[in-house]
């Protein structure tokens, strides 16, 4: 169900593609929940995103730090010929490298992945010179799990 909602919300012409604008070095601050119902933790993140125009793919690598722990951020988003987004996302909750499925519009990419028995919806949104990362629980989209604002 979450995948259908993402695709409907981001339905746009095939020409729309924000991946190239998400490339580069980014630093961010915000907060995250380890799981629904857990206390919020302040996080600081650094990303180094690489865009490959030939493959229409954005590789995301980085690290986020919260009090007492560090979490690796890693994923790959590829824009398919029909405009859909596919790839993988490293899940810091310990569920490996699940496949992602989603869509893009002119300024954002949204995708879903499974985190054990629950799904997550991740949105990367460009706003001017900023990049916003938001993750919600796919079973309860009112539960925000991650909210980090990045700048170059």
N, C-alpha and C positions, 0 to 999 in steps of 0.2 A: 504494500500500500504506500509506504513512504517513497519508493522509487517512482511510482505513478505521480504522486504529488510534486516531486522535484521536477520531473519531465514536463508536467503541465505548467508549473509556475515559471519555468525558464524556457518554454517553447519560444523559439526565435528563428530567424533566417539562418541558413547554414553559414553565411558570411560573418556572423557575429562570432568574435573570438578574442577573449581577454587574456589568453595565456601569455602572449609575448609581453604584455604590460606588467605581468607578475614576476618577470625575471629580475635578477639582481640580488644585491645584499639588503636585507631588511632586519631591523631590530624592533622588538615590540614588548609591550607590557599589558597585563590584564589579569584575568583570573580563570580558574578552572576547578571543576569538581572531579574527583577521582571516579565517582559513580553517583547516580541519582540519590539524593538525600544526604550525601557527604558534605562536610563543611567546605566552603570556598577557600581556595589557596591563591595567593598572589603569585603570578608567574612573570618571568622575564624570558624572552626568546630571541634567538638569532637564527636567521635563515639565509641560505645562499641558493637561490633558485636559478636553474639553467634552462633556457628555452632553445629547443632544436627546431628551427623553422622547417627543415626538410621533412621531419617526422611529425611536425605539429604537436610537439610534446614538451611539457614542463616537468622537470625533475626538481623536487623539493627536498632539501636536506637541511638539517639544523638541530638545535638543541633548545629545550626550555628548562628553566630551573625554577623550582618551588622550594620553600624552606625544607631542607633536609633531603632533597632528592633532585635528580636530573632526569629528563625524559627526552629520548631521541625523537625527532620529527623527520619522517621520511615518506616520500610517496612519488608517484608518477601519474600525471594526468595527460591523456592523449585525446585530441579532438578527432573524432572519426569523420569520414566523408559526409555523413548525414547530419553532422553537428553534435552528435551525442558525445559525452565524455566517458572514457574508460581508463583503466589502469589499475594501480594497487595503492594501498595505504598501509603504512606500518602502524599497527595498533598498539599504543603504549600500555593498554590494559592487559597485554599478554596473549592476544589471540592471533599472533603471527602477522602475515601480510595478506589481509583479505582483498579481494577484487573490489573495485569501485565501479559504480554505474551512475551516470547523471547527465546533466545538460549545462549549457552555457548561454548567456546572453551577452550584450556588449560590454558589461562591466563586472560580471560575476560568473563563478562556476559553483555549482552545487552538486554534491554526489552523496550516495549512501554506501554504507558498508555494514557488515554484520560484526558485532562484538559479542561473541558467544551467542546467547539466546536473544539478545537485544540488537536492534539496528541503531545506527547513528546517521545523522544528516549533517554534513559538513558544507559550509558555505565560505568561499573566498570571494570578497567583494573589493573592487578597486573604487576609491573615491578620491578623485584628484591625485595627490601624491601619496595617499595612504592606502594600506591594504588591511582589511578587516577579516579575521578568522573567527567564525562562530560555529559551534557544534551543538546540536540539540539531540535529545533522545528521540529516536524514530518512533517509539511507541507512545510517547507523550511529548509532542513538539513544544509544549509550554515549558518543559524542563531544559533550560540552557545549561550545557555542560562546560563550554569553553567560550570565552570572549576575549580576544587579544587584538589590539590595534598595533599595526606595524607602520614604520616609516623608514625611508632610505637614509 
